[in-house]
Amino acid sequence: MPAQYVIDVNGRIVRTTFQGVVTYQQVADLAAALARDEGFDPEFSELLMFEPGTDVQLQFSDFQHLSRLDPFSKSALRALVVPSRGVLYGVARMYQTFRDSSNVCIFESTEAALFWLSTRDRRAC
């Protein structure tokens, strides 16, 4: 499965993992599944993790369409964990352009991302 999520209701966070080849339809399906999930709250934060070797096959126009399907609120914090500054980093930056950039931050480690989400300290980004 290229995209999976786990909802931590007590921690108010959705942990989303991408691996393998990720397409527009898979991301759209993930958004729809989250919106239907009884444990989901649009105000939750999201930790997005990209496994090494993940190939995100999304175009600029795909991000435009997906931004309309996004089940999270505009104020939800989103932390993206990208293992290197290669192609995935570029994809993460593109995603950031379609969200409020003060609510989206890109990290190289899960620990740093979780710290930012838990403290909501914009300087840690």
Backbone bond lengths (Angstrom), bond angles and torsions (degrees), N, CA, C in turn:
res aa  C-N    CA-C-N  psi(-1)  N-CA   C-N-CA  omega(-1)  CA-C   N-CA-C  phi
1 M - - - 1.458 - - 1.530 109.19 -
2 P 1.330 118.84 118.07 1.462 121.51 -178.58 1.530 114.49 -67.03
3 A 1.329 118.49 -27.66 1.462 121.26 -178.44 1.525 109.31 -136.18
4 Q 1.325 115.17 128.27 1.466 121.17 178.71 1.524 108.18 -137.91
5 Y 1.318 115.30 156.05 1.465 118.42 175.53 1.519 109.74 -140.22
6 V 1.340 114.02 155.44 1.461 123.13 173.97 1.523 105.81 -134.11
7 I 1.324 116.45 130.81 1.462 120.84 179.57 1.526 109.23 -99.84
8 D 1.327 115.57 124.33 1.462 122.62 173.94 1.532 105.66 -102.27
9 V 1.342 115.85 93.93 1.457 120.87 -175.42 1.527 110.65 -62.60
10 N 1.339 117.66 -44.02 1.468 120.37 -179.22 1.522 112.05 -64.42
11 G 1.332 116.43 -39.03 1.457 120.72 179.24 1.521 113.53 -83.86
12 R 1.341 116.34 -8.52 1.458 123.37 179.56 1.524 111.85 57.12
13 I 1.337 114.02 47.74 1.457 119.65 -177.82 1.533 110.29 -142.92
14 V 1.309 115.31 143.10 1.458 122.45 173.45 1.523 106.74 -107.59
15 R 1.317 116.23 124.98 1.466 121.45 178.24 1.526 107.50 -103.16
16 T 1.320 115.30 111.34 1.456 121.96 -177.53 1.517 108.94 -109.94
17 T 1.330 116.33 131.99 1.463 121.79 -179.99 1.517 109.29 -120.93
18 F 1.324 114.96 132.40 1.459 122.00 175.00 1.519 108.65 -113.40
19 Q 1.336 115.32 138.23 1.469 120.29 176.78 1.522 109.10 -152.30
20 G 1.306 115.92 158.55 1.461 119.76 -179.75 1.517 111.00 71.44
21 V 1.309 116.02 -144.45 1.465 122.34 179.78 1.527 108.63 -96.37
22 V 1.327 116.11 122.38 1.464 121.97 -177.42 1.526 108.37 -110.87
23 T 1.339 115.76 127.28 1.461 121.49 -178.32 1.530 111.08 -116.31
24 Y 1.314 114.81 169.84 1.466 121.74 177.38 1.530 110.54 -55.22
25 Q 1.322 117.42 -48.69 1.463 120.99 -176.15 1.524 111.57 -61.73
26 Q 1.330 117.13 -38.70 1.457 120.04 179.22 1.526 111.66 -65.69
27 V 1.322 117.08 -39.34 1.465 120.13 178.52 1.531 110.04 -70.02
28 A 1.325 116.98 -39.75 1.469 120.66 177.23 1.527 110.63 -63.06
29 D 1.333 117.04 -41.47 1.468 121.12 177.78 1.521 111.09 -64.39
30 L 1.328 117.21 -39.58 1.460 121.68 178.07 1.526 110.18 -62.68
31 A 1.328 117.64 -44.19 1.465 121.73 179.48 1.526 110.52 -61.93
32 A 1.321 116.63 -42.07 1.468 120.42 179.65 1.526 110.72 -66.31
33 A 1.326 117.27 -40.80 1.468 120.79 179.19 1.526 110.64 -63.98
34 L 1.310 116.97 -42.25 1.469 120.17 177.83 1.520 111.05 -61.77
35 A 1.311 116.76 -45.65 1.468 120.93 -178.65 1.524 111.65 -60.12
36 R 1.330 117.22 -31.48 1.475 121.61 -179.80 1.531 113.04 -85.74
37 D 1.310 117.62 -17.06 1.458 122.18 -174.40 1.524 110.36 -69.57
38 E 1.333 117.38 125.25 1.468 122.30 -177.82 1.520 113.17 -63.10
39 G 1.323 117.69 -25.19 1.460 120.84 -179.56 1.517 113.61 -84.09
40 F 1.324 116.81 -6.56 1.464 121.07 -175.20 1.524 111.44 -85.19
41 D 1.321 114.94 139.85 1.460 123.25 173.42 1.529 106.31 -128.80
42 P 1.317 119.15 126.25 1.468 121.53 -177.78 1.529 114.04 -58.15
43 E 1.337 117.57 -18.07 1.462 120.96 179.23 1.526 113.05 -85.16
44 F 1.342 117.55 -8.52 1.463 120.19 177.95 1.521 109.92 -60.03
45 S 1.328 115.93 154.47 1.460 121.70 171.23 1.518 108.16 -82.49
46 E 1.337 116.09 165.32 1.458 119.72 177.16 1.519 110.24 -132.61
47 L 1.326 114.71 133.71 1.452 123.14 172.46 1.523 106.14 -106.85
48 L 1.325 117.27 112.32 1.463 122.11 -179.95 1.521 108.22 -103.97
49 M 1.335 116.27 122.77 1.458 120.82 -177.94 1.525 109.52 -119.37
50 F 1.315 115.17 136.26 1.457 121.97 178.55 1.520 108.24 -111.48
51 E 1.329 116.21 116.32 1.457 120.58 178.10 1.530 109.58 -67.95
52 P 1.328 117.99 149.91 1.468 119.64 176.86 1.533 110.28 -55.45
53 G 1.308 115.28 139.29 1.460 120.72 179.67 1.512 114.52 86.51
54 T 1.324 117.63 1.40 1.461 120.45 179.27 1.524 109.17 -66.42
55 D 1.314 115.46 135.73 1.465 122.21 178.79 1.527 107.84 -117.98
56 V 1.325 116.53 105.28 1.457 121.30 -179.16 1.521 107.81 -92.05
57 Q 1.328 115.66 112.31 1.461 121.39 -177.55 1.525 109.88 -101.36
58 L 1.321 114.92 70.60 1.456 122.09 179.54 1.518 109.05 -123.28
59 Q 1.308 115.97 140.33 1.456 122.89 176.41 1.529 109.02 -98.38
60 F 1.305 115.68 166.78 1.458 121.33 177.98 1.525 110.96 -53.44
61 S 1.328 116.38 -44.57 1.475 120.35 -179.66 1.528 111.72 -64.68
62 D 1.335 117.65 -30.32 1.467 120.67 176.77 1.527 110.41 -62.92
63 F 1.324 116.63 -40.74 1.458 120.10 178.71 1.524 110.78 -63.75
64 Q 1.323 116.90 -36.93 1.457 120.20 177.41 1.525 110.55 -61.41
65 H 1.315 117.00 -46.79 1.469 121.21 179.66 1.532 111.62 -67.16
66 L 1.315 116.46 -43.77 1.466 120.53 -178.06 1.525 111.76 -65.88
67 S 1.322 117.51 -29.75 1.467 119.15 179.64 1.533 110.66 -63.48
68 R 1.326 116.96 -27.50 1.472 120.71 177.67 1.531 112.06 -77.61
69 L 1.326 116.96 -22.05 1.469 121.81 -178.89 1.523 112.49 -93.30
70 D 1.312 117.01 -8.23 1.461 122.31 -173.80 1.525 110.56 -59.38
71 P 1.343 118.70 121.13 1.471 120.47 -178.04 1.528 114.10 -79.93
72 F 1.327 117.67 -11.10 1.460 120.94 -178.84 1.525 110.52 -80.42
73 S 1.330 115.86 151.50 1.459 120.62 176.94 1.527 109.38 -70.89
74 K 1.309 115.41 162.56 1.474 120.58 178.84 1.528 111.64 -64.47
75 S 1.336 117.47 -24.84 1.459 120.80 -178.20 1.530 113.51 -90.72
76 A 1.328 118.09 -4.72 1.467 121.13 -179.47 1.527 110.50 -65.93
77 L 1.319 115.88 136.20 1.464 120.31 176.45 1.521 109.73 -79.23
78 R 1.320 116.10 140.50 1.463 121.95 179.49 1.521 108.22 -130.18
79 A 1.317 117.19 120.10 1.462 122.49 177.44 1.524 107.98 -112.85
80 L 1.313 116.67 122.89 1.459 122.19 -179.62 1.522 108.66 -105.85
81 V 1.324 116.46 127.75 1.462 121.36 177.45 1.519 107.24 -103.40
82 V 1.334 114.84 112.13 1.460 122.25 -178.00 1.525 107.04 -119.55
83 P 1.343 117.80 121.67 1.455 121.08 -171.72 1.531 115.85 -65.28
84 S 1.331 118.56 -22.74 1.468 119.57 -179.70 1.523 108.98 -153.25
85 R 1.319 116.39 173.63 1.462 121.05 -178.77 1.526 111.63 -92.09
86 G 1.298 118.25 34.25 1.460 122.57 179.30 1.512 111.69 -88.43
87 V 1.310 115.66 -143.60 1.462 122.72 -176.65 1.527 111.36 -60.67
88 L 1.325 117.97 -41.95 1.467 120.14 179.88 1.526 112.03 -60.91
89 Y 1.317 116.39 -34.62 1.462 119.49 177.31 1.526 109.71 -63.36
90 G 1.316 116.90 -41.12 1.464 120.99 177.39 1.520 111.66 -62.21
91 V 1.328 116.30 -39.87 1.462 120.91 177.37 1.535 109.73 -64.63
92 A 1.327 116.08 -42.04 1.474 120.27 179.08 1.532 110.58 -62.90
93 R 1.322 117.40 -40.27 1.470 120.20 178.21 1.533 110.97 -65.55
94 M 1.338 116.18 -37.15 1.457 119.26 177.78 1.529 109.69 -62.93
95 Y 1.342 115.91 -43.60 1.467 120.60 177.58 1.531 109.82 -58.66
96 Q 1.310 115.68 -41.96 1.466 121.28 -177.95 1.528 111.45 -60.29
97 T 1.321 117.53 -32.30 1.460 120.37 -179.40 1.528 112.43 -67.62
98 F 1.345 117.14 -22.13 1.460 120.14 -179.09 1.518 113.27 -95.69
99 R 1.302 116.85 0.85 1.461 122.49 175.40 1.521 107.96 -122.14
100 D 1.308 117.50 165.70 1.455 121.18 174.18 1.524 107.37 -63.54
101 S 1.312 117.50 115.72 1.464 120.37 -172.97 1.529 113.43 -61.56
102 S 1.327 118.29 -22.67 1.463 119.20 177.64 1.533 111.22 -74.92
103 N 1.330 117.31 -14.48 1.467 121.21 179.31 1.520 112.68 -103.41
104 V 1.328 117.60 -0.85 1.467 121.92 -179.28 1.512 108.23 -125.52
105 C 1.338 115.31 129.17 1.457 119.86 179.87 1.525 108.96 -136.81
106 I 1.315 115.55 146.04 1.465 122.06 -178.58 1.521 108.55 -109.54
107 F 1.338 115.74 132.82 1.461 121.91 -177.98 1.516 110.57 -129.64
108 E 1.329 115.57 159.00 1.461 120.72 175.06 1.521 111.64 -93.64
109 S 1.337 117.62 -15.59 1.467 119.74 -179.13 1.530 111.12 -131.86
110 T 1.313 114.94 149.28 1.459 121.49 177.49 1.524 110.59 -64.22
111 E 1.337 116.62 -38.45 1.459 120.92 -178.79 1.525 111.34 -60.58
112 A 1.332 116.83 -45.51 1.463 120.54 179.66 1.528 110.79 -64.85
113 A 1.313 116.60 -39.53 1.464 121.00 179.52 1.526 110.75 -64.43
114 L 1.320 116.86 -45.51 1.464 120.36 179.56 1.527 111.61 -65.14
115 F 1.330 117.01 -36.26 1.466 120.32 176.91 1.526 109.62 -61.26
116 W 1.326 116.61 -46.97 1.464 120.89 179.89 1.523 111.13 -60.92
117 L 1.334 116.48 -44.20 1.467 119.83 179.54 1.524 111.89 -64.78
118 S 1.322 116.81 -37.64 1.471 119.13 -176.48 1.524 112.18 -77.15
119 T 1.331 117.79 -33.13 1.458 119.98 -178.63 1.521 112.75 -94.67
120 R 1.322 115.44 -20.49 1.465 121.26 -175.97 1.521 111.41 55.91
121 D 1.324 115.46 28.74 1.451 122.96 179.81 1.523 109.64 -84.29
122 R 1.312 117.10 103.63 1.465 121.87 -176.53 1.539 111.83 -60.44
123 R 1.339 117.52 -24.20 1.466 119.41 -179.84 1.518 112.26 -71.50
124 A 1.346 117.49 -21.04 1.468 120.89 -179.12 1.534 111.43 -75.31
125 C 1.299 117.20 -5.86 1.464 121.29 -177.08 1.511 111.08 -88.70
